[in-house]
């Protein structure tokens, strides 16, 4: 597992440096909306290519699932789940909450998760059974723990919204029911970073209708290894229908609120 973790860390760091270095300084200002989106798509693709090439050079038998490249089979039992830029709109606008997210699965179980958020100067890592950690740009490292003992009405809850109008309308309806029942809502713009914020105790919980496996595979393990629970409704695993994360004592009340709010409909 250590070799997978080291490869995930070094690869996420190389991709993050490339994305910072190659991001045109005036991206948000100088381009029209459609062409700036194209530039970001190009950066997304370049990042995923770099990640896959680097991992494949070290481990030619592994499989991949990437936001841009889809599924590629392998023979080793290891699959890499990659979001080459999570928080693309933040990247476009030069807001700091975007990340490179890399997870490694062995025989279908995520065992390693790495989220590099270079504009925050932060690297989040987790290996199954070995805890999760935040490494800052100055090299200092701290072990992560989710907040516990927080009641639902005192919970600071991160969420996110998809791109499709129909999905957003449903998300708004859920949010209408959640907002009066919690301390407040945060919309950071990167599901991977939101999950790391749960692990770091910067928010108490996260939920979203619509995130993909590449958005939450690495961050989900980082939450679990920080003592948190990650899942969907009624004992289901986290999925595109609904992904929730919180300390175990908050997860139940959040689950029931989202169930009542019809979040998975
Ligand atoms: C998006 C971000 C956002 C979440 C969306 C995702 P992308 O990922 O994680 O926070 O609300 O559901 O699609 O598109 O920037 O990789």
Boltz pocket constraint, residues with backbone or C-beta under 6 A from the ligand:
constraints:
  - pocket:
      binder: B
      contacts: [[A, 67], [A, 83], [A, 85], [A, 86], [A, 87], [A, 88], [A, 89], [A, 159], [A, 160], [A, 161], [A, 162], [A, 163], [A, 188], [A, 189], [A, 190], [A, 191], [A, 192], [A, 208], [A, 209], [A, 210], [A, 211], [A, 212], [A, 215]]
      max_distance: 6.0
